[in-house]
């Protein structure tokens, strides 16, 4: 089995910073893209940031210049450094990874259970 476990969420004041981590474990042959999504109360889940296995990144317009995604391929871990946080960043943040479990098989998408980020004004 494959598991994604997020950590690093919490309560922070507006203007503050948090760093999220997500570690993938289990039967893994290769991890393609990894990303962070978020879902605020009453809203749909949205992409926050994505990083390919080669390090190419993509960000939602709302977080460009404030958030930075990175990954450590040796540790199967993706990070999200969040600076200049705003109350509208409050959401449950989910880790996502496109994982090939065995050579010759197609990649599948896996999700973490989420970590809550609350930004107070």
VEXNUMI-299231 format. One record per atom (N, C-alpha, C): residue in one letter; chain; atom name; x, y, z. Coordinates in steps of 0.1 Angstrom, whole numbers, padded with zeros to 4 digits, always signed. Each point is the difference from the previous one (the first is absolute). Example, Ala and Ser with C-alpha at 12.3 -4.5 7.8 and 13.67 -1.06 7.14 Angstrom:
VEXNUMI-299231
[site A, A, N, [+0132, -0057, +0078]];
[site A, A, CA, [-0009, +0012, +0000]];
[site A, A, C, [+0009, +0012, +0000]];
[site S, A, N, [-0004, +0011, -0007]];
[site S, A, CA, [+0009, +0011, +0000]];
[site S, A, C, [-0008, +0011, +0008]];
END
This chain:
VEXNUMI-299231
[site X, A, N, [+0008, -0012, +0000]];
[site X, A, CA, [-0008, +0012, +0000]];
[site X, A, C, [+0009, +0012, +0000]];
[site X, A, N, [-0006, +0012, -0004]];
[site X, A, CA, [+0006, +0012, +0000]];
[site X, A, C, [-0007, +0010, +0010]];
[site X, A, N, [+0008, +0007, +0007]];
[site X, A, CA, [-0006, +0010, +0009]];
[site X, A, C, [+0006, +0014, -0002]];
[site X, A, N, [-0008, +0010, +0001]];
[site X, A, CA, [+0005, +0014, +0000]];
[site X, A, C, [-0004, +0006, +0013]];
[site X, A, N, [+0010, +0005, +0008]];
[site X, A, CA, [-0003, +0006, +0013]];
[site X, A, C, [+0005, +0014, +0000]];
[site X, A, N, [-0010, +0009, +0002]];
[site X, A, CA, [+0004, +0015, +0001]];
[site X, A, C, [+0003, +0004, +0015]];
[site X, A, N, [+0007, +0010, +0001]];
[site X, A, CA, [+0003, +0006, +0013]];
[site X, A, C, [+0003, +0015, -0002]];
[site X, A, N, [-0001, +0008, +0011]];
[site X, A, CA, [+0004, +0013, +0000]];
[site X, A, C, [-0011, +0011, +0000]];
[site X, A, N, [-0013, -0005, +0000]];
[site X, A, CA, [-0011, +0010, +0000]];
[site X, A, C, [-0001, +0005, +0014]];
[site X, A, N, [-0009, +0010, +0001]];
[site X, A, CA, [-0002, +0006, +0013]];
[site X, A, C, [-0006, +0014, -0001]];
[site X, A, N, [+0000, +0007, +0011]];
[site X, A, CA, [-0006, +0014, +0001]];
[site X, A, C, [+0011, +0010, -0001]];
[site X, A, N, [-0001, +0010, -0008]];
[site X, A, CA, [+0010, +0010, -0002]];
[site X, A, C, [-0007, +0014, -0002]];
[site X, A, N, [+0006, +0011, +0004]];
[site X, A, CA, [-0006, +0013, -0003]];
[site X, A, C, [+0003, +0004, -0014]];
[site X, A, N, [-0008, +0009, -0005]];
[site X, A, CA, [+0002, +0005, -0014]];
[site X, A, C, [+0013, +0006, -0001]];
[site X, A, N, [+0007, -0003, -0011]];
[site X, A, CA, [+0014, +0005, -0002]];
[site X, A, C, [+0010, -0010, +0004]];
[site X, A, N, [-0004, -0010, +0007]];
[site X, A, CA, [+0009, -0010, +0005]];
[site X, A, C, [+0004, -0011, -0010]];
[site X, A, N, [+0007, -0010, +0004]];
[site X, A, CA, [+0005, -0010, -0009]];
[site X, A, C, [-0003, -0014, +0007]];
[site X, A, N, [-0001, -0010, -0009]];
[site X, A, CA, [-0001, -0014, +0004]];
[site X, A, C, [+0007, -0008, -0011]];
[site X, A, N, [+0005, -0012, +0004]];
[site X, A, CA, [+0006, -0009, -0010]];
[site X, A, C, [-0007, -0013, +0002]];
[site X, A, N, [-0006, -0005, -0011]];
[site X, A, CA, [-0007, -0013, -0001]];
[site X, A, C, [+0010, -0010, -0006]];
[site X, A, N, [-0001, -0012, +0006]];
[site X, A, CA, [+0008, -0011, -0006]];
[site X, A, C, [-0010, -0012, -0003]];
[site X, A, N, [+0004, -0008, -0010]];
[site X, A, CA, [-0008, -0012, -0003]];
[site X, A, C, [+0010, -0011, -0004]];
[site X, A, N, [+0000, -0011, +0007]];
[site X, A, CA, [+0009, -0011, -0003]];
[site X, A, C, [-0008, -0012, -0005]];
[site X, A, N, [+0005, -0005, -0011]];
[site X, A, CA, [-0006, -0012, -0006]];
[site X, A, C, [+0007, -0012, +0004]];
[site X, A, N, [-0007, -0011, +0004]];
[site X, A, CA, [+0007, -0012, +0004]];
[site X, A, C, [-0008, -0012, -0005]];
[site X, A, N, [+0007, -0011, +0000]];
[site X, A, CA, [-0006, -0013, -0004]];
[site X, A, C, [+0007, -0005, -0013]];
[site X, A, N, [-0008, -0008, -0007]];
[site X, A, CA, [+0005, -0006, -0012]];
[site X, A, C, [+0001, +0010, -0012]];
[site X, A, N, [+0011, +0006, -0002]];
[site X, A, CA, [+0002, +0011, -0010]];
[site X, A, C, [+0011, -0003, -0009]];
[site X, A, N, [-0003, +0000, -0013]];
[site X, A, CA, [+0011, -0001, -0010]];
[site X, A, C, [+0005, +0014, -0005]];
[site X, A, N, [-0010, +0009, -0003]];
[site X, A, CA, [+0003, +0013, -0004]];
[site X, A, C, [-0011, +0010, +0003]];
[site X, A, N, [+0003, +0012, +0004]];
[site X, A, CA, [-0010, +0010, +0002]];
[site X, A, C, [+0002, +0011, -0011]];
[site X, A, N, [-0011, +0002, -0007]];
[site X, A, CA, [+0000, +0010, -0011]];
[site X, A, C, [-0002, +0014, +0007]];
[site X, A, N, [-0011, +0007, -0004]];
[site X, A, CA, [-0003, +0013, +0006]];
[site X, A, C, [-0005, -0002, +0014]];
[site X, A, N, [+0003, +0010, +0008]];
[site X, A, CA, [-0006, +0001, +0013]];
[site X, A, C, [-0006, +0014, +0002]];
[site X, A, N, [-0010, +0001, +0008]];
[site X, A, CA, [-0006, +0013, +0001]];
[site X, A, C, [-0008, +0002, +0013]];
[site X, A, N, [-0004, +0013, +0001]];
[site X, A, CA, [-0008, +0004, +0012]];
[site X, A, C, [-0013, +0006, -0006]];
[site X, A, N, [-0011, -0005, +0007]];
[site X, A, CA, [-0013, +0005, -0003]];
[site X, A, C, [-0006, +0005, +0013]];
[site X, A, N, [-0011, +0009, -0001]];
[site X, A, CA, [-0006, +0004, +0012]];
[site X, A, C, [-0015, +0001, -0002]];
[site X, A, N, [-0007, -0001, +0011]];
[site X, A, CA, [-0015, +0001, +0000]];
[site X, A, C, [-0004, +0008, +0012]];
[site X, A, N, [-0006, +0012, -0003]];
[site X, A, CA, [-0005, +0008, +0010]];
[site X, A, C, [-0015, -0004, +0002]];
[site X, A, N, [-0005, +0004, +0012]];
[site X, A, CA, [-0014, -0004, +0003]];
[site X, A, C, [-0010, +0006, -0011]];
[site X, A, N, [-0008, -0009, -0005]];
[site X, A, CA, [-0010, +0004, -0010]];
[site X, A, C, [+0005, +0002, -0014]];
[site X, A, N, [+0013, -0003, -0002]];
[site X, A, CA, [+0006, +0002, -0013]];
[site X, A, C, [+0005, -0014, -0005]];
[site X, A, N, [+0003, +0000, -0013]];
[site X, A, CA, [+0005, -0012, -0007]];
[site X, A, C, [+0016, +0000, +0003]];
[site X, A, N, [+0005, -0012, -0001]];
[site X, A, CA, [+0014, -0002, +0002]];
[site X, A, C, [+0007, +0006, -0012]];
[site X, A, N, [+0011, +0007, +0002]];
[site X, A, CA, [+0007, +0007, -0011]];
[site X, A, C, [+0015, -0003, +0001]];
[site X, A, N, [+0006, +0001, -0011]];
[site X, A, CA, [+0015, -0002, -0001]];
[site X, A, C, [+0007, +0012, +0006]];
[site X, A, N, [+0010, -0002, +0008]];
[site X, A, CA, [+0008, +0010, +0006]];
[site X, A, C, [+0013, +0001, -0007]];
[site X, A, N, [+0007, -0011, -0001]];
[site X, A, CA, [+0013, -0001, -0006]];
[site X, A, C, [+0003, -0014, -0004]];
[site X, A, N, [+0008, -0001, -0011]];
[site X, A, CA, [+0004, -0013, -0006]];
[site X, A, C, [+0015, +0000, -0003]];
[site X, A, N, [+0007, -0011, +0002]];
[site X, A, CA, [+0014, -0002, -0004]];
[site X, A, C, [+0002, -0013, -0007]];
[site X, A, N, [+0006, +0000, -0011]];
[site X, A, CA, [+0003, -0012, -0007]];
[site X, A, C, [+0012, -0007, +0006]];
[site X, A, N, [+0003, -0012, -0005]];
[site X, A, CA, [+0012, -0008, +0005]];
[site X, A, C, [+0013, +0007, -0004]];
[site X, A, N, [-0001, +0009, -0010]];
[site X, A, CA, [+0012, +0007, -0005]];
[site X, A, C, [+0001, +0014, +0006]];
[site X, A, N, [-0010, +0003, +0009]];
[site X, A, CA, [+0001, +0013, +0007]];
[site X, A, C, [-0007, +0012, -0006]];
[site X, A, N, [-0008, -0003, -0011]];
[site X, A, CA, [-0008, +0011, -0006]];
[site X, A, C, [-0012, +0003, +0009]];
[site X, A, N, [-0003, +0012, +0003]];
[site X, A, CA, [-0010, +0004, +0009]];
[site X, A, C, [-0011, +0008, -0007]];
[site X, A, N, [-0012, -0001, +0007]];
[site X, A, CA, [-0012, +0008, -0005]];
[site X, A, C, [-0008, +0004, +0012]];
[site X, A, N, [-0004, +0013, +0000]];
[site X, A, CA, [-0007, +0005, +0012]];
[site X, A, C, [-0014, +0006, -0004]];
[site X, A, N, [-0009, -0001, +0009]];
[site X, A, CA, [-0013, +0008, -0002]];
[site X, A, C, [+0004, +0015, +0001]];
[site X, A, N, [-0007, +0008, -0008]];
[site X, A, CA, [+0003, +0014, +0000]];
[site X, A, C, [-0001, +0006, +0014]];
[site X, A, N, [-0009, -0005, +0008]];
[site X, A, CA, [-0003, +0006, +0013]];
[site X, A, C, [+0012, -0002, +0010]];
[site X, A, N, [+0009, -0009, -0003]];
[site X, A, CA, [+0011, -0002, +0009]];
[site X, A, C, [+0014, +0003, -0006]];
[site X, A, N, [+0000, +0004, -0013]];
[site X, A, CA, [+0013, +0003, -0006]];
[site X, A, C, [+0007, +0011, +0008]];
[site X, A, N, [+0013, -0002, +0002]];
[site X, A, CA, [+0008, +0010, +0007]];
[site X, A, C, [+0000, -0002, +0015]];
[site X, A, N, [-0010, -0008, +0005]];
[site X, A, CA, [-0001, -0002, +0015]];
[site X, A, C, [+0004, -0014, +0004]];
[site X, A, N, [-0004, -0010, -0009]];
[site X, A, CA, [+0002, -0014, +0003]];
[site X, A, C, [+0011, -0006, -0008]];
[site X, A, N, [+0007, -0009, +0005]];
[site X, A, CA, [+0011, -0007, -0007]];
[site X, A, C, [-0002, -0015, +0002]];
[site X, A, N, [-0001, -0008, -0011]];
[site X, A, CA, [+0000, -0014, +0001]];
[site X, A, C, [+0014, -0006, -0004]];
[site X, A, N, [+0004, -0010, +0008]];
[site X, A, CA, [+0012, -0007, -0003]];
[site X, A, C, [-0001, -0015, +0003]];
[site X, A, N, [+0010, -0008, -0004]];
[site X, A, CA, [-0001, -0014, +0004]];
[site X, A, C, [+0014, -0005, +0002]];
[site X, A, N, [+0000, -0011, +0007]];
[site X, A, CA, [+0013, -0008, +0003]];
[site X, A, C, [-0003, -0014, -0006]];
[site X, A, N, [+0005, -0003, -0011]];
[site X, A, CA, [-0003, -0012, -0007]];
[site X, A, C, [+0005, -0012, +0008]];
[site X, A, N, [+0012, +0002, +0007]];
[site X, A, CA, [+0006, -0011, +0008]];
[site X, A, C, [-0009, -0004, +0012]];
[site X, A, N, [-0008, +0010, +0004]];
[site X, A, CA, [-0009, -0003, +0012]];
[site X, A, C, [-0014, -0001, -0004]];
[site X, A, N, [-0003, +0000, -0013]];
[site X, A, CA, [-0014, -0001, -0005]];
[site X, A, C, [-0009, +0011, +0008]];
[site X, A, N, [+0005, +0012, +0001]];
[site X, A, CA, [-0007, +0010, +0008]];
[site X, A, C, [-0001, +0013, -0008]];
[site X, A, N, [-0012, +0006, +0001]];
[site X, A, CA, [-0003, +0013, -0006]];
[site X, A, C, [-0003, +0010, +0011]];
[site X, A, N, [+0005, +0012, -0002]];
[site X, A, CA, [-0002, +0011, +0010]];
[site X, A, C, [-0008, +0011, -0006]];
[site X, A, N, [-0006, +0008, +0008]];
[site X, A, CA, [-0007, +0012, -0004]];
[site X, A, C, [+0004, +0011, +0010]];
[site X, A, N, [+0008, +0009, -0004]];
[site X, A, CA, [+0004, +0012, +0009]];
[site X, A, C, [-0010, +0011, -0003]];
[site X, A, N, [-0008, +0004, +0010]];
[site X, A, CA, [-0010, +0010, -0001]];
[site X, A, C, [+0004, +0012, +0008]];
[site X, A, N, [+0002, +0011, -0007]];
[site X, A, CA, [+0003, +0013, +0006]];
[site X, A, C, [-0011, +0010, -0003]];
[site X, A, N, [+0001, +0011, +0008]];
[site X, A, CA, [-0010, +0011, -0001]];
[site X, A, C, [-0015, -0006, -0001]];
[site X, A, N, [-0003, -0009, +0009]];
[site X, A, CA, [-0013, -0006, +0000]];
[site X, A, C, [-0011, +0010, +0003]];
[site X, A, N, [-0011, -0003, -0007]];
[site X, A, CA, [-0012, +0008, +0001]];
[site X, A, C, [-0012, -0008, +0006]];
[site X, A, N, [-0010, +0006, +0005]];
[site X, A, CA, [-0011, -0007, +0005]];
[site X, A, C, [-0007, -0009, -0010]];
[site X, A, N, [+0001, +0005, -0013]];
[site X, A, CA, [-0006, -0008, -0011]];
[site X, A, C, [+0008, -0013, -0003]];
[site X, A, N, [+0011, -0001, +0006]];
[site X, A, CA, [+0008, -0013, -0002]];
[site X, A, C, [-0005, -0011, +0009]];
[site X, A, N, [-0009, +0004, +0009]];
[site X, A, CA, [-0005, -0010, +0010]];
[site X, A, C, [-0007, -0011, -0008]];
[site X, A, N, [+0004, -0013, +0003]];
[site X, A, CA, [-0006, -0011, -0007]];
[site X, A, C, [+0007, -0013, +0005]];
[site X, A, N, [-0006, -0011, -0004]];
[site X, A, CA, [+0007, -0013, +0002]];
[site X, A, C, [+0009, -0002, -0012]];
[site X, A, N, [+0013, -0002, +0002]];
[site X, A, CA, [+0010, -0002, -0011]];
[site X, A, C, [+0002, -0015, -0001]];
[site X, A, N, [-0001, -0005, -0013]];
[site X, A, CA, [+0002, -0014, -0003]];
[site X, A, C, [+0012, -0002, -0009]];
[site X, A, N, [+0007, -0010, +0003]];
[site X, A, CA, [+0012, -0004, -0008]];
[site X, A, C, [-0005, -0010, -0011]];
[site X, A, N, [+0005, +0001, -0012]];
[site X, A, CA, [-0003, -0009, -0011]];
[site X, A, C, [+0013, -0004, -0007]];
[site X, A, N, [+0000, -0013, -0003]];
[site X, A, CA, [+0012, -0005, -0008]];
[site X, A, C, [-0004, -0010, -0010]];
[site X, A, N, [+0006, +0001, -0011]];
[site X, A, CA, [-0002, -0010, -0012]];
[site X, A, C, [+0011, -0010, +0001]];
[site X, A, N, [-0004, -0013, +0004]];
[site X, A, CA, [+0010, -0010, +0004]];
[site X, A, C, [-0001, -0012, -0008]];
[site X, A, N, [+0011, -0005, -0004]];
[site X, A, CA, [+0001, -0013, -0007]];
[site X, A, C, [+0005, -0010, +0011]];
[site X, A, N, [-0008, -0010, +0003]];
[site X, A, CA, [+0004, -0009, +0010]];
[site X, A, C, [+0009, -0011, -0004]];
[site X, A, N, [-0001, -0004, -0013]];
[site X, A, CA, [+0008, -0011, -0005]];
[site X, A, C, [+0003, +0003, -0015]];
[site X, A, N, [+0013, -0003, -0004]];
[site X, A, CA, [+0004, +0002, -0014]];
[site X, A, C, [-0009, -0007, -0009]];
[site X, A, N, [-0005, +0008, -0010]];
[site X, A, CA, [-0008, -0005, -0011]];
[site X, A, C, [-0015, +0003, +0003]];
[site X, A, N, [-0003, +0005, +0011]];
[site X, A, CA, [-0014, +0003, +0004]];
[site X, A, C, [-0002, +0015, -0002]];
[site X, A, N, [-0013, +0004, -0002]];
[site X, A, CA, [-0003, +0014, -0001]];
[site X, A, C, [+0000, +0007, +0013]];
[site X, A, N, [+0003, +0013, +0000]];
[site X, A, CA, [+0000, +0008, +0012]];
[site X, A, C, [-0015, +0002, +0005]];
[site X, A, N, [-0001, +0001, +0013]];
[site X, A, CA, [-0013, +0003, +0006]];
[site X, A, C, [+0001, +0012, +0009]];
[site X, A, N, [-0010, +0007, +0002]];
[site X, A, CA, [-0001, +0012, +0009]];
[site X, A, C, [-0003, -0005, +0014]];
[site X, A, N, [+0008, +0005, +0010]];
[site X, A, CA, [-0002, -0002, +0014]];
[site X, A, C, [-0002, +0013, +0007]];
[site X, A, N, [-0008, -0001, +0011]];
[site X, A, CA, [-0003, +0012, +0008]];
[site X, A, C, [+0004, -0002, +0014]];
[site X, A, N, [+0004, +0011, +0007]];
[site X, A, CA, [+0001, -0001, +0014]];
[site X, A, C, [-0013, +0004, +0006]];
[site X, A, N, [-0001, -0001, +0014]];
[site X, A, CA, [-0012, +0003, +0007]];
[site X, A, C, [-0003, +0014, +0002]];
[site X, A, N, [+0010, +0008, -0002]];
[site X, A, CA, [-0001, +0015, +0002]];
[site X, A, C, [+0005, +0005, +0013]];
[site X, A, N, [+0004, +0013, +0000]];
[site X, A, CA, [+0004, +0007, +0012]];
[site X, A, C, [-0006, +0014, +0000]];
[site X, A, N, [-0005, +0004, +0011]];
[site X, A, CA, [-0008, +0012, +0001]];
[site X, A, C, [+0010, +0012, +0002]];
[site X, A, N, [-0002, +0010, -0008]];
[site X, A, CA, [+0007, +0013, +0001]];
[site X, A, C, [-0010, +0011, +0003]];
[site X, A, N, [+0002, +0007, +0011]];
[site X, A, CA, [-0009, +0010, +0004]];
[site X, A, C, [+0007, +0013, +0001]];
[site X, A, N, [-0004, +0010, -0007]];
[site X, A, CA, [+0007, +0013, +0000]];
[site X, A, C, [-0009, +0010, +0007]];
[site X, A, N, [+0004, +0006, +0011]];
[site X, A, CA, [-0009, +0009, +0007]];
[site X, A, C, [+0003, +0015, -0004]];
[site X, A, N, [-0010, +0008, +0000]];
[site X, A, CA, [+0002, +0014, -0005]];
[site X, A, C, [+0004, +0009, +0012]];
END
